[in-house]
Amino acid sequence: MGHDLQLRAATAEDLDWIHELRHRVYAQELGQHAPNAAGRLRDGLDGDNVYLVAARDADRVGFISVTPPWTGRYALDKYLTREELPLLTEDDVFEVRVLTVEPRHRTGAAAPLLMYAALRWIAARGGRRVVAMGRTDLLDMYLAAGLRPVGRTVRCGALTFEVLTADVSELTRVTTDRYRTLVERLRSAVDWRLDVPFAPGPDGCEHGGASFTAIGTDFRSLHRRNEVVAADVLDAWFPPAPGVRAALAEDPGWAARTSPPTGAEGLVAEIAAVRALPAETLVVGAGSSDLIFRAFGRWLTPESRVLLMDPGYGEYAHVTERVIGCRVDRFRLRREDGWRIDPARLSAAVGSGRYDLVVIVNPNNPTGRHAPAADLRSLIAAAPARTRWWIDEAYLGYVDPAESLAGLAATDPRVVVCTSLSKMYALSGMRAAYLVAEPDTAALLRRWTPPWPVSLPAQLAAVAALRDPAYYSDCWLRTGTLRRRLAAGLAGSHETVVVEESVANFLNVTLPAGGPSAAQVVAECRRHDVYLRDLSPLSPLYQGRTLRVAVKDTAENARIVAAFRAALHPLLPPRPATRLSVPEDATATGYAR
């Protein structure tokens, strides 16, 4: 194989060749469609689907089509009803079709590369399931790739197709495990020009934090921390309280070499006093992820059924689906509802009694919306007794501590509240968090907690932070002012950009349909040492066009706006003279589909 096979998204200049090749193959060669005088075979989905093209210099080699769920229709709709094929009603199903290669290139790398490219493109847009029509004479090829029949066949012209499906995670596993050598050979043979990395990331939850790679994970170039704007993670823009800095600076050598209190007794006592909670209801950990892994690992099995909000914090999907292997359903939040939880709809979903665990991040990350405590209390009260509720309040301080359900969790065995001290108290590097549960539940989790779960520096910092509520209240209030100014600056970048403010220390920006992808804008901003978060892998509801921006200080926010505008300039048409006015709590009711 040569090194000049290019893989890219189709351009407008490719479409005539795609239509001509489709006519040659599916009308003249295979008899699926009747030939026509124009010698072109167009598709009713053109304009909604996405073509990926393999080419060698000016010689186009082949293409594959992907139809995303947000188009609202699939090619399969021509052959089967949604009742006959219910999986087409799901919001995360991508249809892959018309894998087509020029006859003289069919023994080369083009076909496997195009199939692999479609998988990577779908995964990067949050796709969780693939559906395809595979020609029965090529069925072995599709089965070897990991696709499985659903028990339906369709006939089109002279061809018979088997309807196939697979989970994206399973296809990725098959590709990386069974075909690792082939994938590496393809990697060396392709000029990869898609807006998604060639290879999936290492096993684990995908978080923000790519900014640290620019600083240097070997810590040899820490001066770069002053040059990089790390707006892809939600670390606080403000420093820890003066008392925190004093506690860490007093004797850092002693804090580094000394074993901490075994059970973080002083930290537990401080949390109990500040939050007015019984100490026996508290469990501490090295960040909320520590508590999530520990608790879910005790409670859940592959037989458990879990309900997650979608979009939602990716750690929960990772732990439940990929680590434990639970049966996971998604409760789809709706852009037209401003991404807010509809209590009646959620109550109906939970009322069936089939869920062992419901997870709610409140305020939600990444949508930034807050569900009132009164609504959640009513939901929980009406829910079946067997259903446990995990409420993640990592960003609640930006709303109102009085909105916490910690008091309910301390007495109701169905409810657990998890709270990180990282983001709200500028202690992300310290890793300190706690959960609240009724005493028996908390005691069981403490039994499975290793000694010294929180380091001594983290305990010192967390206790000092909790003792200075006035400092942090002021920082949280100033965060809202900075967020509003940042939102106005980003909204003014282009009239087609939609900015959605959150109630916390971040906001979301959605790019126009037909414009650049979020991944492209993120990549362009990195050229200016500004790191933003592409939300596409979290959910197909973002349609590959939404990115999250952490609120920073005034100077760094100005750099974010400048980099964002510079990134958009070559990717979007010029702005007209009129400016777009975006309300403070902007929703996407005018979002173009």
C-alpha positions as CSV (number, residue, x, y, z in Angstrom):
1,M,0.0,0.0,0.0
2,G,1.2,3.5,-0.7
3,H,1.2,6.4,1.7
4,D,-0.9,8.7,-0.5
5,L,-4.4,7.5,0.1
6,Q,-6.3,10.4,1.4
7,L,-9.4,10.1,3.7
8,R,-11.6,13.2,4.0
9,A,-15.1,14.5,4.2
10,A,-16.7,15.0,0.7
11,T,-16.7,18.5,-0.8
12,A,-19.2,20.0,-3.1
13,E,-16.8,19.1,-6.0
14,D,-17.1,15.4,-5.1
15,L,-20.8,15.1,-5.5
16,D,-21.0,14.8,-9.2
17,W,-18.5,12.0,-9.1
18,I,-20.4,10.3,-6.3
19,H,-23.6,10.4,-8.3
20,E,-21.9,9.1,-11.4
21,L,-20.1,6.3,-9.6
22,R,-23.4,5.3,-7.9
23,H,-25.0,5.1,-11.3
24,R,-22.2,2.9,-12.7
25,V,-22.2,0.5,-9.8
26,Y,-25.8,0.3,-8.6
27,A,-27.7,0.8,-11.9
28,Q,-25.4,-0.5,-14.6
29,E,-23.3,-3.1,-12.7
30,L,-25.6,-4.5,-10.0
31,G,-29.1,-3.7,-11.3
32,Q,-30.3,-2.3,-8.0
33,H,-31.7,0.7,-9.8
34,A,-32.8,1.4,-13.4
35,P,-30.2,3.2,-15.6
36,N,-31.0,6.7,-16.6
37,A,-30.0,9.0,-19.5
38,A,-28.2,11.4,-17.2
39,G,-25.9,8.7,-15.9
40,R,-26.3,10.0,-12.4
41,L,-27.9,8.3,-9.4
42,R,-28.9,10.8,-6.7
43,D,-30.3,10.2,-3.3
44,G,-33.3,11.6,-1.5
45,L,-31.0,11.9,1.6
46,D,-28.4,14.0,-0.2
47,G,-28.0,17.2,1.9
48,D,-28.7,15.4,5.1
49,N,-26.3,12.5,5.0
50,V,-22.5,12.8,5.1
51,Y,-20.1,11.3,2.5
52,L,-16.6,10.3,3.4
53,V,-14.2,10.0,0.4
54,A,-11.0,8.1,-0.2
55,A,-8.8,9.6,-2.9
56,R,-5.3,9.3,-4.3
57,D,-4.2,12.7,-5.5
58,A,-6.9,13.9,-8.0
59,D,-8.1,10.3,-8.4
60,R,-11.1,9.5,-6.3
61,V,-11.2,5.9,-5.1
62,G,-14.4,5.3,-3.2
63,F,-16.9,6.7,-0.7
64,I,-19.2,5.7,2.1
65,S,-22.4,7.5,3.4
66,V,-23.4,8.1,7.0
67,T,-26.9,9.3,7.9
68,P,-27.0,10.8,11.4
69,P,-30.1,10.5,13.6
70,W,-30.8,14.3,13.6
71,T,-31.9,14.2,10.0
72,G,-35.0,12.5,11.2
73,R,-35.1,9.9,8.4
74,Y,-33.1,6.9,7.1
75,A,-32.8,5.1,3.8
76,L,-34.2,2.1,5.6
77,D,-37.5,4.0,6.0
78,K,-38.2,3.2,2.3
79,Y,-38.3,-0.5,3.1
80,L,-39.4,-1.0,6.7
81,T,-41.7,0.9,9.1
82,R,-40.5,2.1,12.5
83,E,-42.7,-0.6,14.0
84,E,-41.0,-3.3,12.0
85,L,-37.5,-1.8,12.9
86,P,-38.0,-0.1,16.3
87,L,-34.3,0.7,16.7
88,L,-34.7,3.5,14.2
89,T,-36.7,5.4,16.8
90,E,-33.7,5.8,19.0
91,D,-31.8,9.1,19.1
92,D,-28.3,7.6,18.9
93,V,-28.5,5.4,15.8
94,F,-26.4,6.2,12.7
95,E,-27.0,4.5,9.4
96,V,-24.0,3.5,7.3
97,R,-24.7,2.7,3.6
98,V,-23.5,2.6,0.0
99,L,-19.9,1.7,0.6
100,T,-18.8,2.1,-3.0
101,V,-15.3,1.7,-4.5
102,E,-14.1,2.1,-8.1
103,P,-13.7,-1.3,-9.7
104,R,-10.0,-1.0,-10.2
105,H,-9.4,-0.3,-6.5
106,R,-11.6,-3.0,-4.9
107,T,-8.6,-5.1,-3.8
108,G,-6.9,-2.3,-2.1
109,A,-7.2,-0.5,1.3
110,A,-10.1,1.8,0.3
111,A,-13.0,-0.3,1.5
112,P,-11.7,-1.2,5.0
113,L,-10.5,2.4,5.4
114,L,-13.9,3.8,4.5
115,M,-15.7,1.5,6.9
116,Y,-13.2,2.4,9.7
117,A,-13.6,6.1,8.9
118,A,-17.4,5.8,9.2
119,L,-17.0,4.2,12.6
120,R,-14.6,6.9,13.9
121,W,-16.8,9.7,12.5
122,I,-19.9,8.2,14.3
123,A,-18.1,7.7,17.6
124,A,-16.9,11.3,17.5
125,R,-20.5,12.4,17.2
126,G,-21.7,10.4,20.2
127,G,-23.2,7.6,18.2
128,R,-23.9,4.4,20.2
129,R,-25.5,2.2,17.6
130,V,-25.0,1.6,13.9
131,V,-27.5,0.2,11.4
132,A,-26.7,-0.9,7.9
133,M,-28.1,-2.8,4.9
134,G,-25.5,-5.3,3.8
135,R,-25.6,-7.1,0.5
136,T,-26.2,-10.8,1.1
137,D,-23.4,-11.7,-1.2
138,L,-21.0,-9.7,0.9
139,L,-22.5,-10.7,4.3
140,D,-19.4,-12.4,5.6
141,M,-17.4,-9.1,5.3
142,Y,-20.0,-7.3,7.5
143,L,-20.2,-10.1,10.0
144,A,-16.4,-10.2,10.3
145,A,-16.5,-6.4,11.1
146,G,-18.8,-7.1,14.1
147,L,-22.2,-6.3,12.6
148,R,-25.1,-8.7,13.3
149,P,-28.4,-9.4,11.5
150,V,-31.6,-8.1,13.1
151,G,-33.8,-10.7,11.3
152,R,-35.0,-8.5,8.5
153,T,-34.1,-8.6,4.8
154,V,-35.1,-6.1,2.1
155,R,-35.2,-6.4,-1.7
156,C,-34.2,-3.6,-4.0
157,G,-34.0,-4.3,-7.7
158,A,-31.8,-7.3,-8.3
159,L,-30.2,-7.1,-4.9
160,T,-31.2,-8.5,-1.5
161,F,-29.9,-6.9,1.7
162,E,-29.7,-8.1,5.3
163,V,-30.4,-5.4,7.9
164,L,-27.5,-5.3,10.3
165,T,-26.7,-3.5,13.5
166,A,-24.0,-3.3,16.3
167,D,-23.0,-1.1,19.2
168,V,-20.4,1.4,18.4
169,S,-18.4,0.4,21.5
170,E,-18.5,-3.3,20.3
171,L,-17.4,-2.4,16.8
172,T,-14.5,-0.3,18.2
173,R,-13.5,-3.2,20.4
174,V,-13.5,-5.7,17.5
175,T,-11.6,-3.3,15.4
176,T,-8.9,-2.6,18.0
177,D,-8.6,-6.1,19.2
178,R,-9.2,-8.4,16.3
179,Y,-7.9,-6.1,13.5
180,R,-5.2,-4.2,15.4
181,T,-2.4,-5.2,12.9
182,L,-4.6,-4.2,9.9
183,V,-5.6,-0.9,11.5
184,E,-1.9,-0.1,12.0
185,R,-1.2,-0.9,8.4
186,L,-4.0,1.4,7.3
187,R,-2.7,4.1,9.5
188,S,0.6,4.1,7.8
189,A,-1.1,4.2,4.4
190,V,-3.5,7.0,4.8
191,D,-3.4,10.8,4.8
192,W,-6.2,11.2,7.4
193,R,-8.0,14.5,7.0
194,L,-11.2,13.9,9.1
195,D,-11.9,16.0,12.1
196,V,-11.6,13.1,14.4
197,P,-8.4,11.3,15.6
198,F,-7.5,8.2,13.6
199,A,-7.4,5.9,16.7
200,P,-9.7,5.9,19.6
201,G,-8.3,7.2,22.9
202,P,-7.1,4.8,25.6
203,D,-9.7,2.9,27.6
204,G,-11.3,5.3,30.0
205,C,-13.7,8.1,30.2
206,E,-13.0,11.0,27.8
207,H,-12.7,14.2,29.8
208,G,-11.4,17.6,29.0
209,G,-7.8,18.2,29.9
210,A,-6.1,18.1,26.6
211,S,-4.7,21.5,27.7
212,F,-2.3,19.6,30.0
213,T,-0.7,18.0,27.0
214,A,0.3,21.4,25.8
215,I,1.8,22.2,29.2
216,G,3.5,18.8,29.4
217,T,2.4,15.8,31.4
218,D,6.1,15.1,32.3
219,F,6.1,18.5,34.2
220,R,9.3,19.6,32.5
221,S,7.8,22.7,30.9
222,L,5.5,24.0,33.6
223,H,6.2,27.6,32.4
224,R,3.7,26.8,29.7
225,R,0.9,27.0,32.2
226,N,1.0,30.8,31.9
227,E,0.7,30.6,28.1
228,V,-2.1,28.1,27.7
229,V,-5.8,28.9,28.4
230,A,-7.2,25.7,29.8
231,A,-10.9,26.3,29.1
232,D,-11.5,22.7,28.3
233,V,-11.7,21.7,32.0
234,L,-13.9,23.3,34.6
235,D,-11.2,24.2,37.1
236,A,-11.9,27.4,39.0
237,W,-10.6,30.7,37.5
238,F,-9.9,32.0,41.0
239,P,-7.2,30.8,43.5
240,P,-8.0,29.0,46.7
241,A,-8.8,31.0,49.7
242,P,-5.9,32.8,51.5
243,G,-6.3,30.3,54.4
244,V,-5.8,27.4,52.0
245,R,-2.7,28.9,50.6
246,A,-1.3,29.6,54.1
247,A,-2.1,26.0,55.2
248,L,-0.2,24.5,52.3
249,A,2.7,26.9,52.5
250,E,3.3,26.7,56.3
251,D,5.4,23.5,56.2
252,P,5.0,21.8,52.8
253,G,7.8,19.4,53.5
254,W,6.0,18.1,56.6
255,A,2.7,17.9,54.6
256,A,4.4,15.9,51.9
257,R,6.1,13.3,54.1
258,T,3.5,12.8,56.8
259,S,0.7,10.2,56.7
260,P,-2.7,11.9,57.0
261,P,-5.4,11.0,59.6
262,T,-6.4,7.5,58.5
263,G,-10.1,8.2,58.0
264,A,-9.9,12.0,57.3
265,E,-11.6,12.4,60.7
266,G,-10.9,16.2,60.9
267,L,-12.2,16.8,57.4
268,V,-15.3,14.7,58.1
269,A,-16.0,16.7,61.2
270,E,-15.5,20.0,59.4
271,I,-18.0,19.0,56.6
272,A,-20.5,17.8,59.3
273,A,-20.3,21.1,61.1
274,V,-20.4,23.3,58.0
275,R,-23.2,21.4,56.3
276,A,-25.2,20.5,59.5
277,L,-25.0,16.8,58.7
278,P,-24.4,13.9,61.1
279,A,-20.8,12.6,60.6
280,E,-22.0,9.0,60.3
281,T,-23.8,10.0,57.0
282,L,-20.5,11.1,55.3
283,V,-18.0,9.3,53.2
284,V,-14.9,11.1,51.8
285,G,-12.8,10.3,48.7
286,A,-10.1,11.6,46.4
287,G,-12.5,13.4,44.2
288,S,-16.0,12.5,43.0
289,S,-14.7,9.9,40.6
290,D,-13.2,7.9,43.5
291,L,-16.7,7.9,45.1
292,I,-18.5,7.0,41.9
293,F,-16.2,4.0,41.2
294,R,-16.4,2.8,44.8
295,A,-20.1,3.1,45.3
296,F,-21.3,1.9,41.9
297,G,-18.9,-1.0,42.1
298,R,-20.6,-2.1,45.3
299,W,-24.2,-1.6,44.2
300,L,-24.3,-2.5,40.5
301,T,-23.8,-5.6,38.4
302,P,-24.2,-6.4,34.7
303,E,-27.8,-7.2,35.4
304,S,-28.5,-3.8,36.9
305,R,-30.5,-1.2,34.9
306,V,-29.4,2.4,35.1
307,L,-31.0,5.6,33.8
308,L,-28.7,8.5,32.8
309,M,-29.5,12.0,31.6
310,D,-28.4,12.6,28.0
311,P,-26.4,14.8,27.6
312,G,-24.7,14.1,30.8
313,Y,-21.4,13.8,32.6
314,G,-19.4,11.1,30.8
315,E,-17.9,9.5,33.9
316,Y,-21.3,7.9,34.7
317,A,-21.7,6.3,31.3
318,H,-18.2,5.0,31.4
319,V,-18.5,3.4,34.8
320,T,-21.9,1.9,34.3
321,E,-21.5,0.7,30.7
322,R,-17.8,0.1,30.1
323,V,-16.5,-0.8,33.6
324,I,-19.5,-2.7,35.1
325,G,-21.4,-3.5,32.0
326,C,-24.9,-2.4,33.2
327,R,-27.9,-2.1,31.0
328,V,-28.1,1.6,30.5
329,D,-30.9,3.7,29.2
330,R,-30.8,7.4,28.4
331,F,-33.4,10.1,29.4
332,R,-33.1,12.5,26.5
333,L,-33.0,16.1,27.4
334,R,-34.4,18.4,24.7
335,R,-32.9,21.5,23.2
336,E,-36.3,22.9,22.6
337,D,-36.9,22.6,26.4
338,G,-33.7,24.5,27.1
339,W,-32.1,21.2,28.1
340,R,-34.2,21.2,31.3
341,I,-35.5,18.1,33.0
342,D,-39.2,17.6,32.4
343,P,-40.4,16.3,35.8
344,A,-43.5,14.6,34.4
345,R,-41.7,12.9,31.6
346,L,-38.9,11.7,34.0
347,S,-41.5,10.5,36.5
348,A,-43.2,8.4,33.8
349,A,-39.9,6.9,32.8
350,V,-38.9,6.0,36.3
351,G,-42.4,4.9,37.4
352,S,-42.1,1.6,35.5
353,G,-39.9,0.4,38.4
354,R,-37.3,-1.1,36.1
355,Y,-34.4,1.1,37.2
356,D,-32.0,0.2,40.0
357,L,-30.3,3.6,39.8
358,V,-31.1,7.0,38.4
359,V,-28.2,9.5,38.1
360,I,-28.8,13.2,38.0
361,V,-26.1,15.8,37.9
362,N,-27.5,19.1,39.3
363,P,-26.7,21.5,37.9
364,N,-26.1,19.4,34.9
365,N,-22.7,19.1,33.2
366,P,-22.5,19.8,30.2
367,T,-25.9,21.5,29.7
368,G,-25.5,23.8,32.7
369,R,-29.2,23.6,33.7
370,H,-30.4,23.3,37.3
371,A,-33.4,21.3,38.4
372,P,-35.2,22.8,41.4
373,A,-34.9,20.8,44.6
374,A,-38.6,20.8,45.0
375,D,-39.1,19.1,41.7
376,L,-36.5,16.4,42.5
377,R,-38.0,15.8,45.9
378,S,-41.4,15.2,44.4
379,L,-39.9,12.9,41.7
380,I,-38.1,10.8,44.3
381,A,-41.1,10.6,46.6
382,A,-43.3,9.3,43.8
383,A,-40.6,6.8,42.5
384,P,-40.7,3.1,43.2
385,A,-39.0,2.1,46.5
386,R,-36.4,-0.1,44.7
387,T,-34.9,2.7,42.7
388,R,-31.8,4.4,44.1
389,W,-31.1,8.1,43.2
390,W,-27.6,9.4,42.9
391,I,-27.5,13.3,42.9
392,D,-24.3,14.9,41.8
393,E,-24.1,18.4,43.2
394,A,-20.6,19.3,42.1
395,Y,-21.6,22.8,40.9
396,L,-24.5,23.5,43.2
397,G,-22.7,26.4,45.0
398,Y,-23.2,28.5,41.9
399,V,-26.9,28.2,42.4
400,D,-27.8,28.1,46.1
401,P,-26.5,25.7,48.8
402,A,-30.1,25.7,50.1
403,E,-31.0,23.7,47.0
404,S,-29.0,20.7,48.1
405,L,-30.7,17.4,48.7
406,A,-28.0,16.4,51.3
407,G,-30.6,16.6,54.1
408,L,-32.9,14.1,52.3
409,A,-29.9,11.8,51.5
410,A,-29.0,11.7,55.2
411,T,-32.3,10.0,56.0
412,D,-33.7,8.4,52.9
413,P,-31.9,5.1,52.0
414,R,-32.9,5.6,48.3
415,V,-30.9,8.8,47.9
416,V,-27.2,9.6,47.8
417,V,-25.7,13.1,47.2
418,C,-22.2,13.4,45.9
419,T,-20.3,16.7,46.2
420,S,-16.9,17.6,44.9
421,L,-14.8,20.2,46.7
422,S,-12.6,20.5,43.5
423,K,-14.4,22.9,41.3
424,M,-16.3,25.1,43.7
425,Y,-13.3,25.6,46.1
426,A,-10.5,25.8,43.5
427,L,-9.0,22.5,44.7
428,S,-9.1,20.4,41.5
429,G,-5.4,19.4,42.0
430,M,-6.1,18.3,45.6
431,R,-8.8,15.7,44.8
432,A,-11.3,15.9,47.7
433,A,-15.0,15.1,47.7
434,Y,-17.6,13.6,49.9
435,L,-21.0,11.9,49.6
436,V,-24.0,11.9,51.9
437,A,-26.1,8.8,52.6
438,E,-28.2,7.4,55.4
439,P,-26.0,5.9,58.1
440,D,-26.2,2.2,57.0
441,T,-25.4,3.0,53.4
442,A,-22.6,5.2,54.4
443,A,-21.2,2.6,56.8
444,L,-21.1,0.0,54.0
445,L,-19.2,2.4,51.7
446,R,-16.8,3.3,54.5
447,R,-16.1,-0.4,55.0
448,W,-14.9,-0.5,51.4
449,T,-12.9,2.7,51.7
450,P,-9.1,2.2,51.9
451,P,-7.2,3.9,54.7
452,W,-5.9,7.4,53.9
453,P,-8.4,8.0,51.1
454,V,-7.6,11.8,51.0
455,S,-4.0,13.1,51.1
456,L,-2.8,15.3,54.0
457,P,-2.3,18.4,51.7
458,A,-5.8,17.8,50.4
459,Q,-7.3,17.5,53.9
460,L,-5.5,20.6,55.1
461,A,-6.7,22.5,52.0
462,A,-10.3,21.3,52.2
463,V,-10.7,22.2,55.9
464,A,-9.3,25.6,55.4
465,A,-11.5,26.2,52.4
466,L,-14.7,25.2,54.3
467,R,-13.8,27.7,57.0
468,D,-13.9,30.7,54.6
469,P,-17.4,30.7,53.0
470,A,-17.4,34.5,52.5
471,Y,-14.3,34.3,50.2
472,Y,-15.9,31.7,48.0
473,S,-19.3,33.2,47.9
474,D,-17.7,36.3,46.5
475,C,-15.8,34.3,43.9
476,W,-19.0,32.5,42.8
477,L,-20.8,35.8,42.4
478,R,-18.0,37.2,40.3
479,T,-18.1,34.1,38.2
480,G,-21.6,35.0,37.0
481,T,-20.4,38.4,35.9
482,L,-17.4,37.0,34.0
483,R,-19.7,34.3,32.4
484,R,-22.1,36.9,31.1
485,R,-19.3,39.0,29.6
486,L,-17.8,36.0,28.0
487,A,-21.1,34.9,26.5
488,A,-21.6,38.4,25.0
489,G,-18.2,38.3,23.4
490,L,-18.7,34.9,21.9
491,A,-22.2,35.7,20.7
492,G,-20.8,38.7,18.9
493,S,-18.4,36.5,16.9
494,H,-21.0,35.6,14.2
495,E,-24.7,35.9,13.8
496,T,-25.1,32.2,13.3
497,V,-23.5,31.2,16.6
498,V,-25.8,30.3,19.5
499,V,-24.5,30.8,23.0
500,E,-26.2,29.0,25.9
501,E,-25.3,30.3,29.3
502,S,-25.2,27.8,32.2
503,V,-25.8,28.6,35.9
504,A,-22.2,27.4,36.7
505,N,-18.7,28.3,35.5
506,F,-19.1,27.4,31.9
507,L,-21.2,28.0,28.8
508,N,-21.9,26.2,25.6
509,V,-21.5,27.4,22.0
510,T,-23.3,25.8,19.1
511,L,-22.2,26.3,15.5
512,P,-24.5,26.6,12.5
513,A,-25.7,23.6,10.5
514,G,-23.6,23.3,7.4
515,G,-20.8,25.2,9.0
516,P,-17.6,23.9,10.7
517,S,-17.7,21.1,13.2
518,A,-17.0,21.7,16.9
519,A,-13.8,19.6,16.4
520,Q,-12.6,21.9,13.7
521,V,-13.1,25.1,15.8
522,V,-11.4,23.5,18.8
523,A,-8.4,22.5,16.7
524,E,-8.1,26.0,15.3
525,C,-8.3,27.6,18.7
526,R,-5.5,25.4,19.9
527,R,-3.3,27.1,17.4
528,H,-3.6,30.1,19.7
529,D,-3.0,28.0,22.8
530,V,-6.7,28.3,23.7
531,Y,-8.2,24.9,24.7
532,L,-12.0,24.4,24.5
533,R,-14.1,21.2,24.9
534,D,-15.8,19.5,22.0
535,L,-19.0,18.0,23.4
536,S,-19.7,15.9,20.4
537,P,-18.6,12.5,21.8
538,L,-20.9,13.0,24.8
539,S,-24.2,12.8,22.9
540,P,-25.5,12.8,19.3
541,L,-28.0,15.5,20.5
542,Y,-25.1,17.9,20.0
543,Q,-24.9,17.0,16.3
544,G,-21.1,17.5,16.3
545,R,-21.5,21.3,16.5
546,T,-21.4,22.2,20.2
547,L,-18.4,23.1,22.4
548,R,-18.1,24.0,26.0
549,V,-16.1,26.9,27.3
550,A,-15.0,27.3,30.9
551,V,-15.2,30.7,32.5
552,K,-11.7,32.2,33.2
553,D,-10.5,35.6,34.4
554,T,-11.0,38.7,32.4
555,A,-7.7,38.5,30.5
556,E,-8.0,34.8,29.6
557,N,-11.7,35.3,28.6
558,A,-10.5,38.0,26.1
559,R,-8.0,35.5,24.7
560,I,-10.8,32.9,24.3
561,V,-13.0,35.4,22.4
562,A,-10.1,36.4,20.2
563,A,-9.1,32.8,19.4
564,F,-12.7,31.8,18.7
565,R,-13.2,34.7,16.3
566,A,-9.9,33.9,14.6
567,A,-11.0,30.3,14.3
568,L,-14.4,31.2,12.8
569,H,-13.1,33.7,10.3
570,P,-11.8,31.2,7.6
571,L,-14.6,28.7,8.3
572,L,-17.8,30.8,8.2
573,P,-19.0,33.5,5.7
574,P,-18.5,37.1,6.7
575,R,-21.0,38.7,9.1
576,P,-23.6,41.1,7.9
577,A,-23.7,44.6,9.4
578,T,-26.4,43.8,12.0
579,R,-25.4,42.1,15.3
580,L,-27.2,39.3,17.1
581,S,-28.5,40.0,20.5
582,V,-28.3,37.0,22.8
583,P,-30.2,37.0,26.1
584,E,-28.4,36.1,29.2
585,D,-30.1,32.7,29.7
586,A,-30.1,32.0,26.0
587,T,-31.7,28.8,24.8
588,A,-31.6,27.4,21.3
589,T,-35.2,27.8,20.4
590,G,-34.0,29.3,17.1
591,Y,-31.5,26.6,16.5
592,A,-31.3,25.6,12.8
593,R,-31.8,21.9,12.2
